[in-house]
Amino acid sequence: MIIKLLILQYLHNFSDRQVIEEANVNIAYMWFLGINPEEELLEASLLSKFRRQRLKDISIDDIMKEIIIQCINKGIIKEKSVSIDSTHTEANTIKKVPERIMKHLSKKIIKEVE
């Protein structure tokens, strides 16, 4: 269930607390998690504890890639097929990763030097 909560958190850009709150009120999330509306969810602090102690250097991207690879190997997903839908999602382009920060800083430095 914790992995499913982390996937929901990743997909919807929720904080630890937000994903627990949303999972407590959203029937679709409850179905995805396999819980009943009467059931209590875990504390939000357990999500960060799980990430630090169990996942360590493994990201949700790595988990998703492994799931997709296993689905391809089992024949659930065909490698040659392409699925396209019209779902509007917010791009993750603003996320500040060190590489992106360095790229922007180097562009600014080069502009100033020129």
C-alpha angles and dihedrals in degrees: 000000000000092000090050090051090050090050091051089047091051095046095048100032093239126163118237091263094045094053091053092047092048093046089054093057107026113085092199091056090048090053091049090050092046096236135129122239090249094056121100119235124220124267117277091236090065090066093061091041089053091049093050099042105030108024097033103161096003114106129203086249089061091050092049092049091051092049091051092047091051091048090052091048091051092047094245090120119037113220094220098051124095124202119200126180135170098240112144112223132173111253118239092224098118094059107121109229121169093250093053092046091050091048092053092045092050091050090052092048092049090050091051093048092049 
